[in-house]
């Protein structure tokens, strides 16, 4: 099946042209700059559309083209790719075949944040291998899809608490944990990270990919929850905020162990000074 795409520039007769398009059977018209844009099934004759619009709005410029129908339930997948990030890769299910499960985090893209498409997620995953040790207790704050929690488990963490306050993200996180075969090591918990951190402590590693203002509020709770040799990886920070964060780290008794920059985003691994 194909569609007849129609673009109309009607000048001051915009309303008349709009009315003509709806009379012809258009179910929706989009305004794009000075143009009206709509689509009709392939059976509609382009000459009929042009004639009707120009009769209703003399002087209108009408352009038509036949375009192939697109199955958007599949087409959107082309915008989600595989991300190879050193020790681990993040991939959607339809690109996971043939990959080593031990080195692959498979995430079903849904509403929950964390598919590997964002620089902040990738920054954390790149810094993780040098931090996580076998058997570590880890908390992932603002877990979203649980991508970081799963990554930590794949790197050998003994137990990961994936804490997420958004109820709508919980089902996706649990599905991803199960899909990756790490349900014995990752527990998805719905709730406020600031309240739950003391309950899952002591922790050797804390991961938090959250906006910088929330990270600043959480720093004291993170420090209290960590073991003496514990460290945190923080992301969701714009590079232009780096100096502000460094000053806050200094005041709070933290030092930067490692950094990752991609695009406009800064990710950092910190430990007690």
Secondary structure, DSSP 8 states (H G I E B T S, - for coil): -EEEEEEEE-GGGHHHHHHHHHHTT-S--EEETTEEEEEEETTS-HHHHHHHHHHHSTT-EEEEEEEE---HHHHGGGG---EE-SS-EEE-GGG-TTS-GGGEEE---SSSS-SS-SHHHHHHHHHHTTT--TT-EEEEET-TTTHHHHHHHHTT-SEEEEEE--HHHHHHHHHHHHHTT-TTTEEEEES-HHHHHHHH--EEEEEEES-HHHHHHHHHHHHHHEEEEEEEEEEEEEGGGHHHHHHHHHHHTEEEEEEEEETTEEEEEEEE-
